[in-house]
Amino acid sequence: ELLGQMLEKSRRGDEIRPNSLERLRRIQDQVEKKRIEGQAWDKGMPTELSSIEKDVLACAIAPEAVPRLGWMFQSLQPGHVQPYPTPALLQELFALTMDEANVLYAAIGDASPLRQHNLIEIEGGGNDPFSPLRPTSGVTNRLLGRPVPAGNLPGTMMVKIGAQWDDLVLPGDRMAMLHEFLLWINHKTTVVEKWGGKDCGGPVALFSGPSGTGKTFAAAVIATELGWPLYRVDLGSLVSKYIGETEKNLNRLFDAAHGQPMILQFDEADSLFSKRGNIKEARDRYANMEVSHLLSRIESHHGPVILTTNLRSHLDAAFARRFQIVVDFPRPDATARKFLWQRLLPPRAPRLPEVDPAFLGASVNLTGGNILNAALHAAYLAAGENQPISLRQVALAVWREIGKDGRELSSSDLGPLARYLPRRKQCW
């Protein structure tokens, strides 16, 4: 703001008073001190920036951070309706000579960190000195510690699951490992900054186990504990057939999420980090480059990342060693299935005494996801008949659930529940 005021006076031919120059020097010293001490935007910055790059970025976000600065930029740029500064204005504000301006144009060029990490954009994409220079969507919020809207995270979807620790049904050692992952998140500042520990990025966890065993649910529990949103990444929307586009899409995602209070979840990690075979064609080589780029961005990301897989044996061991925590989610045993039936049958639904969770848990070997679906289906069957939930409805609901994988079923698949299955409603 002071630079803008001084530029206005200079254009009018007014003398710049010594006290204004002294005030400017004091402000510059304060800014430089904060940069040296690492207090300026460090947590929200995906890469190291030079002083000139930080100055450019500060001017780019200024209209969104302090609206009156946008109005000032407009007054300094007659004919421009946008509140963002142009390179020509920045050259004036920074009092750069024609030779010194090369440093400015290098800072906003295509190869600069500001452009490579998607921090700024220039209208038209070139280095036209009269094109407005603005922060990309979400950058201002990230640097100022404001919440980043979900729409600013490309290729993601928010996972909305209200999950608590008491809702998790896992062996004690797996619960302990989930709590240990929280320690990596909550105490990173202590270990890395205060104690001088190595910064491994992330942290990154791998959750492995069959479908329906609670991997996403556990991620939601951790997010709830932190009070942070959980975003599932759809890699299909980020991967492009055009060379170089996948890396750009991944950069946009990680740059937007860097340093933000959120968890990123990548499903089907086995398809990303599987054991690599021989390279047979150029596309195979490029696919390996994409995976390497993704892994490097995950490792350098400032924020927790959770990878899930149903096929841990397919993972390259070299990748697995780079995760901070690896948690295997087993299929629940009879005791765990009993607790799952107790918790997943609608608590206020009327049900007959014969619907015993212990009996149901011992009858059929289901995952937690299977039990959730079957419990709800049984409730809808009972509601449709205006009756309490009975074993007849539970048996039919379980029958429908185990038939989803398309295999041929027999009544023996229901174990002791088979005798409650209504014959006329079966689909063999």
C-alpha positions as CSV (number, residue, x, y, z in Angstrom):
1,E,0.0,0.0,0.0
2,L,2.9,2.4,0.8
3,L,4.6,1.5,-2.4
4,G,1.4,2.4,-4.3
5,Q,1.0,5.7,-2.5
6,M,4.6,6.6,-3.3
7,L,4.2,5.6,-6.9
8,E,1.1,7.9,-7.2
9,K,3.2,10.8,-5.8
10,S,6.0,10.1,-8.1
11,R,3.7,10.1,-11.2
12,R,2.4,13.5,-10.2
13,G,5.9,14.8,-9.8
14,D,5.6,15.2,-6.0
15,E,8.6,14.8,-3.8
16,I,8.8,11.6,-1.6
17,R,9.3,12.7,2.0
18,P,12.2,11.2,4.0
19,N,9.8,9.9,6.7
20,S,8.0,7.9,4.0
21,L,11.2,6.4,2.8
22,E,12.3,5.6,6.3
23,R,8.9,3.9,7.0
24,L,9.3,1.9,3.8
25,R,12.8,0.7,4.9
26,R,11.4,-0.4,8.3
27,I,8.6,-2.4,6.7
28,Q,11.1,-4.0,4.3
29,D,13.3,-5.0,7.2
30,Q,10.4,-6.5,9.1
31,V,9.3,-8.5,6.1
32,E,12.8,-9.7,5.4
33,K,13.2,-10.7,9.1
34,K,10.0,-12.8,9.0
35,R,11.1,-14.5,5.8
36,I,14.5,-15.4,7.3
37,E,12.8,-16.7,10.4
38,G,10.4,-18.8,8.3
39,Q,7.2,-17.1,9.5
40,A,5.9,-16.0,6.1
41,W,3.5,-18.5,4.5
42,D,5.9,-21.5,5.0
43,K,3.2,-24.0,5.9
44,G,1.1,-23.1,2.9
45,M,3.9,-22.9,0.4
46,P,4.6,-26.0,-1.8
47,T,8.1,-24.9,-2.7
48,E,10.9,-22.5,-1.9
49,L,10.6,-19.0,-3.5
50,S,13.1,-16.3,-4.1
51,S,12.5,-12.8,-2.6
52,I,11.3,-11.4,-5.9
53,E,8.9,-14.4,-6.3
54,K,7.5,-13.7,-2.9
55,D,7.1,-10.1,-3.7
56,V,5.2,-10.9,-6.9
57,L,3.0,-13.4,-5.1
58,A,2.3,-10.9,-2.3
59,C,1.1,-8.3,-4.9
60,A,-1.0,-11.0,-6.7
61,I,-3.0,-12.0,-3.6
62,A,-3.2,-8.4,-2.2
63,P,-6.6,-7.5,-3.9
64,E,-8.1,-10.7,-2.4
65,A,-6.5,-10.2,1.0
66,V,-7.1,-6.5,1.4
67,P,-9.7,-5.3,-1.1
68,R,-8.7,-1.6,-0.9
69,L,-5.4,-2.6,-2.5
70,G,-7.3,-3.9,-5.5
71,W,-9.0,-0.6,-5.9
72,M,-5.6,1.1,-5.6
73,F,-4.2,-1.1,-8.3
74,Q,-7.1,-0.2,-10.5
75,S,-6.5,3.5,-10.0
76,L,-2.8,3.0,-10.9
77,Q,-3.8,1.1,-14.1
78,P,-6.2,3.3,-16.1
79,G,-8.3,1.3,-18.4
80,H,-8.0,-1.9,-16.4
81,V,-11.3,-3.1,-14.9
82,Q,-9.6,-5.9,-12.9
83,P,-8.1,-5.3,-9.5
84,Y,-5.0,-7.4,-10.1
85,P,-1.6,-5.9,-11.0
86,T,0.1,-6.2,-14.3
87,P,3.8,-6.9,-14.8
88,A,4.2,-3.3,-16.0
89,L,2.8,-2.0,-12.7
90,L,5.0,-4.4,-10.7
91,Q,8.0,-3.1,-12.5
92,E,7.0,0.4,-11.4
93,L,6.2,-0.6,-7.9
94,F,9.5,-2.4,-7.4
95,A,11.4,0.5,-9.1
96,L,13.1,-1.8,-11.5
97,T,15.3,-0.6,-14.4
98,M,14.8,-2.2,-17.8
99,D,17.8,-4.5,-17.1
100,E,16.5,-5.4,-13.6
101,A,13.0,-6.1,-15.0
102,N,14.5,-9.4,-16.5
103,V,14.5,-10.8,-13.0
104,L,10.8,-9.9,-12.7
105,Y,9.8,-11.6,-16.0
106,A,11.9,-14.7,-15.1
107,A,9.9,-14.9,-11.8
108,I,6.6,-15.0,-13.7
109,G,7.8,-17.0,-16.7
110,D,6.5,-20.5,-17.6
111,A,9.4,-22.2,-15.9
112,S,9.2,-20.2,-12.7
113,P,8.1,-21.9,-9.4
114,L,5.2,-19.5,-9.3
115,R,3.9,-21.0,-12.6
116,Q,5.1,-24.5,-12.2
117,H,3.4,-24.9,-8.8
118,N,0.2,-23.2,-10.1
119,L,0.4,-20.3,-7.6
120,I,-0.2,-17.5,-10.2
121,E,-1.8,-17.2,-13.6
122,I,-1.5,-14.5,-16.3
123,E,-4.4,-13.7,-18.5
124,G,-3.7,-15.1,-21.9
125,G,-0.9,-17.3,-20.5
126,G,1.9,-15.2,-21.8
127,N,4.2,-12.5,-20.4
128,D,2.4,-9.5,-21.8
129,P,3.4,-6.7,-19.5
130,F,-0.2,-5.4,-19.5
131,S,-2.0,-8.6,-18.8
132,P,-3.4,-8.9,-15.2
133,L,-1.5,-11.3,-12.9
134,R,-3.6,-13.1,-10.3
135,P,-3.4,-16.0,-7.8
136,T,-4.9,-19.3,-8.9
137,S,-8.1,-20.4,-7.2
138,G,-7.6,-21.1,-3.5
139,V,-4.0,-19.8,-3.2
140,T,-5.0,-16.7,-1.2
141,N,-7.1,-18.8,1.2
142,R,-4.3,-21.3,1.6
143,L,-1.6,-18.7,2.3
144,L,-3.7,-16.8,4.7
145,G,-4.9,-19.8,6.6
146,R,-8.5,-19.5,5.5
147,P,-10.6,-22.6,4.6
148,V,-10.1,-23.9,1.1
149,P,-13.4,-24.6,-0.6
150,A,-13.8,-28.2,-1.9
151,G,-14.2,-27.0,-5.4
152,N,-10.6,-25.8,-5.4
153,L,-9.3,-29.4,-5.0
154,P,-9.3,-30.9,-8.5
155,G,-10.2,-34.5,-8.8
156,T,-11.5,-34.9,-5.2
157,M,-14.7,-35.7,-3.5
158,M,-15.4,-35.0,0.2
159,V,-16.2,-38.1,2.2
160,K,-19.0,-37.3,4.6
161,I,-19.1,-40.0,7.2
162,G,-19.8,-39.2,10.8
163,A,-17.4,-41.7,12.5
164,Q,-16.2,-42.0,16.0
165,W,-13.6,-44.3,17.7
166,D,-16.3,-46.3,19.4
167,D,-17.8,-47.1,16.0
168,L,-14.6,-48.9,14.9
169,V,-14.5,-52.6,15.4
170,L,-10.8,-53.7,15.0
171,P,-8.2,-55.7,16.9
172,G,-6.5,-53.7,19.7
173,D,-3.1,-53.6,17.9
174,R,-4.7,-52.1,14.8
175,M,-6.5,-49.4,16.9
176,A,-3.1,-48.6,18.5
177,M,-1.6,-48.1,15.0
178,L,-4.3,-45.7,14.0
179,H,-3.6,-43.7,17.2
180,E,0.1,-43.8,16.3
181,F,-0.7,-42.3,12.9
182,L,-2.4,-39.4,14.7
183,L,0.8,-38.9,16.7
184,W,2.7,-38.4,13.4
185,I,0.2,-35.7,12.4
186,N,-0.2,-33.9,15.8
187,H,3.4,-33.9,16.9
188,K,5.3,-33.3,13.7
189,T,6.2,-29.7,14.7
190,T,7.7,-31.0,18.0
191,V,9.7,-33.8,16.3
192,V,10.9,-32.0,13.2
193,E,11.1,-28.3,14.2
194,K,11.9,-28.5,17.9
195,W,13.9,-31.8,18.1
196,G,15.5,-31.7,14.6
197,G,14.0,-34.9,13.3
198,K,14.0,-35.7,9.6
199,D,11.0,-34.4,7.8
200,C,9.6,-37.4,5.9
201,G,6.7,-35.5,4.4
202,G,3.1,-36.4,4.9
203,P,2.7,-38.5,7.0
204,V,1.6,-41.3,4.7
205,A,-0.3,-44.4,5.8
206,L,-1.3,-47.5,3.9
207,F,-4.5,-49.2,4.9
208,S,-4.8,-52.7,3.4
209,G,-7.5,-55.3,3.6
210,P,-10.5,-56.8,1.9
211,S,-13.3,-54.5,0.7
212,G,-15.7,-53.6,3.5
213,T,-13.3,-54.1,6.4
214,G,-13.4,-50.4,7.4
215,K,-10.4,-48.7,5.7
216,T,-12.4,-45.6,4.6
217,F,-14.3,-45.6,7.8
218,A,-11.1,-45.6,9.8
219,A,-9.8,-42.7,7.7
220,A,-13.1,-40.9,8.5
221,V,-12.5,-41.5,12.2
222,I,-9.1,-39.9,12.0
223,A,-10.5,-37.0,10.1
224,T,-13.2,-36.6,12.8
225,E,-10.7,-36.7,15.6
226,L,-8.7,-34.0,13.9
227,G,-11.8,-31.9,13.0
228,W,-10.5,-31.9,9.4
229,P,-12.3,-32.9,6.1
230,L,-11.5,-36.1,4.3
231,Y,-11.2,-36.0,0.5
232,R,-11.1,-39.1,-1.7
233,V,-9.0,-38.5,-4.8
234,D,-10.3,-39.8,-8.1
235,L,-7.2,-40.4,-10.0
236,G,-9.2,-41.3,-13.1
237,S,-10.1,-37.6,-13.5
238,L,-6.5,-36.5,-13.1
239,V,-4.7,-39.0,-15.4
240,S,-4.5,-37.8,-19.0
241,K,-3.5,-39.5,-22.2
242,Y,-1.6,-36.3,-23.1
243,I,2.0,-36.4,-22.1
244,G,2.7,-34.0,-19.2
245,E,-0.9,-33.3,-18.4
246,T,-1.2,-35.9,-15.6
247,E,1.8,-34.2,-13.8
248,K,0.1,-30.8,-14.2
249,N,-3.2,-32.1,-12.8
250,L,-1.4,-33.7,-9.8
251,N,0.5,-30.5,-9.2
252,R,-2.8,-28.5,-9.1
253,L,-4.2,-30.9,-6.5
254,F,-1.2,-31.0,-4.2
255,D,-0.5,-27.3,-4.5
256,A,-4.1,-26.6,-3.5
257,A,-4.0,-29.0,-0.6
258,H,-0.4,-28.2,0.7
259,G,-0.4,-27.2,4.3
260,Q,-4.2,-27.3,4.6
261,P,-6.0,-29.0,7.5
262,M,-7.3,-31.9,5.5
263,I,-6.7,-35.6,4.7
264,L,-6.2,-36.9,1.2
265,Q,-7.2,-40.5,0.5
266,F,-6.1,-42.5,-2.6
267,D,-7.9,-45.8,-3.2
268,E,-6.6,-48.8,-5.0
269,A,-2.9,-48.1,-4.2
270,D,-2.0,-51.5,-5.7
271,S,-2.8,-50.2,-9.2
272,L,-0.5,-47.2,-8.6
273,F,2.4,-48.8,-6.8
274,S,2.3,-52.4,-8.1
275,K,5.4,-54.5,-8.9
276,R,6.7,-53.1,-12.1
277,G,7.3,-55.4,-15.1
278,N,9.4,-54.9,-18.1
279,I,9.0,-51.7,-20.1
280,K,7.7,-52.8,-23.5
281,E,6.7,-49.5,-25.1
282,A,7.0,-45.7,-24.5
283,R,3.7,-45.6,-22.7
284,D,4.9,-48.0,-20.1
285,R,7.9,-45.8,-19.5
286,Y,5.7,-42.7,-19.2
287,A,3.3,-44.5,-16.8
288,N,6.3,-45.2,-14.5
289,M,7.2,-41.5,-14.7
290,E,3.7,-40.6,-13.7
291,V,3.8,-42.9,-10.7
292,S,7.2,-41.6,-9.7
293,H,5.9,-38.0,-9.9
294,L,2.9,-38.9,-7.8
295,L,5.0,-40.6,-5.2
296,S,7.4,-37.6,-5.0
297,R,4.4,-35.2,-4.6
298,I,2.9,-37.4,-1.8
299,E,6.3,-37.6,0.0
300,S,6.8,-33.8,-0.2
301,H,3.2,-33.0,0.6
302,H,2.7,-31.1,3.9
303,G,-0.3,-33.0,5.2
304,P,-1.6,-36.5,5.9
305,V,-2.2,-38.9,3.0
306,I,-3.9,-42.3,3.3
307,L,-3.5,-44.9,0.6
308,T,-5.9,-47.9,0.6
309,T,-5.5,-51.3,-1.1
310,N,-7.4,-54.6,-1.3
311,L,-4.3,-56.4,-2.6
312,R,-1.3,-55.6,-0.5
313,S,0.7,-58.5,-2.0
314,H,0.6,-56.7,-5.3
315,L,2.4,-53.7,-3.9
316,D,6.1,-53.1,-4.7
317,A,8.0,-53.6,-1.4
318,A,10.2,-50.6,-2.3
319,F,7.1,-48.4,-2.2
320,A,5.8,-50.0,1.0
321,R,8.9,-49.0,2.9
322,R,8.3,-45.4,2.3
323,F,5.0,-45.3,4.3
324,Q,5.1,-44.1,7.9
325,I,2.3,-46.5,9.0
326,V,0.9,-49.7,7.5
327,V,-2.3,-51.0,8.9
328,D,-3.8,-54.4,7.9
329,F,-7.6,-54.5,8.2
330,P,-8.6,-58.2,8.8
331,R,-12.0,-59.7,8.1
332,P,-13.9,-59.5,11.4
333,D,-14.2,-62.7,13.5
334,A,-17.4,-63.9,15.1
335,T,-17.0,-61.7,18.2
336,A,-16.3,-58.6,16.0
337,R,-19.3,-59.4,13.8
338,K,-21.5,-59.6,16.9
339,F,-20.5,-56.0,17.9
340,L,-21.0,-54.9,14.3
341,W,-24.6,-56.3,14.2
342,Q,-25.3,-54.7,17.5
343,R,-24.2,-51.3,16.3
344,L,-25.5,-51.4,12.7
345,L,-29.0,-52.5,13.2
346,P,-31.0,-49.3,13.5
347,P,-31.1,-48.7,17.3
348,R,-34.7,-47.5,17.5
349,A,-36.1,-50.1,15.2
350,P,-38.4,-52.7,16.8
351,R,-37.0,-56.2,16.5
352,L,-38.0,-59.6,17.8
353,P,-35.9,-61.2,20.6
354,E,-34.8,-63.9,18.1
355,V,-32.6,-61.3,16.3
356,D,-29.6,-62.0,18.5
357,P,-26.4,-60.3,17.4
358,A,-24.2,-63.1,18.8
359,F,-26.2,-65.6,16.7
360,L,-25.9,-63.4,13.6
361,G,-22.2,-62.9,14.1
362,A,-21.6,-66.6,14.3
363,S,-23.8,-67.6,11.4
364,V,-22.2,-65.9,8.3
365,N,-18.7,-64.6,7.7
366,L,-19.4,-61.1,6.6
367,T,-17.3,-57.9,6.5
368,G,-18.4,-54.7,8.3
369,G,-19.6,-53.3,5.0
370,N,-21.7,-56.4,4.3
371,I,-23.2,-56.2,7.7
372,L,-24.1,-52.5,7.3
373,N,-25.9,-53.2,4.0
374,A,-27.7,-56.3,5.3
375,A,-28.8,-54.6,8.6
376,L,-30.3,-51.7,6.7
377,H,-31.9,-53.9,4.1
378,A,-33.5,-56.0,6.9
379,A,-34.8,-52.7,8.4
380,Y,-36.4,-51.7,5.1
381,L,-38.0,-55.0,4.6
382,A,-39.5,-54.8,8.1
383,A,-40.7,-51.2,7.6
384,G,-42.3,-52.3,4.3
385,E,-44.2,-55.0,6.1
386,N,-44.9,-52.8,9.1
387,Q,-43.4,-55.4,11.4
388,P,-40.5,-55.7,13.8
389,I,-37.2,-56.9,12.4
390,S,-37.2,-60.7,12.4
391,L,-34.7,-63.4,11.5
392,R,-36.7,-63.9,8.3
393,Q,-36.0,-60.4,7.1
394,V,-32.4,-60.6,8.3
395,A,-31.8,-63.9,6.4
396,L,-33.2,-62.5,3.2
397,A,-31.1,-59.3,3.6
398,V,-28.0,-61.4,4.1
399,W,-28.9,-63.6,1.1
400,R,-29.2,-60.5,-1.1
401,E,-25.9,-59.1,0.2
402,I,-23.8,-62.3,-0.4
403,G,-25.4,-62.6,-3.9
404,K,-24.0,-59.2,-5.0
405,D,-20.7,-60.7,-6.2
406,G,-22.6,-62.8,-8.9
407,R,-21.6,-66.2,-7.7
408,E,-24.0,-69.1,-7.5
409,L,-25.4,-69.5,-4.0
410,S,-26.8,-72.3,-2.0
411,S,-28.7,-72.1,1.3
412,S,-25.7,-73.5,3.1
413,D,-24.0,-70.2,2.5
414,L,-26.3,-68.8,5.2
415,G,-25.3,-71.4,7.8
416,P,-27.8,-71.5,10.7
417,L,-29.7,-68.6,9.1
418,A,-30.7,-70.7,6.2
419,R,-33.8,-72.1,7.9
420,Y,-35.2,-68.6,8.2
421,L,-34.9,-67.8,4.6
422,P,-38.3,-67.3,2.9
423,R,-38.2,-69.7,-0.1
424,R,-40.6,-67.8,-2.3
425,K,-38.3,-64.7,-2.4
426,Q,-35.1,-66.4,-3.3
427,C,-33.4,-65.8,-6.6
428,W,-31.3,-68.8,-7.4
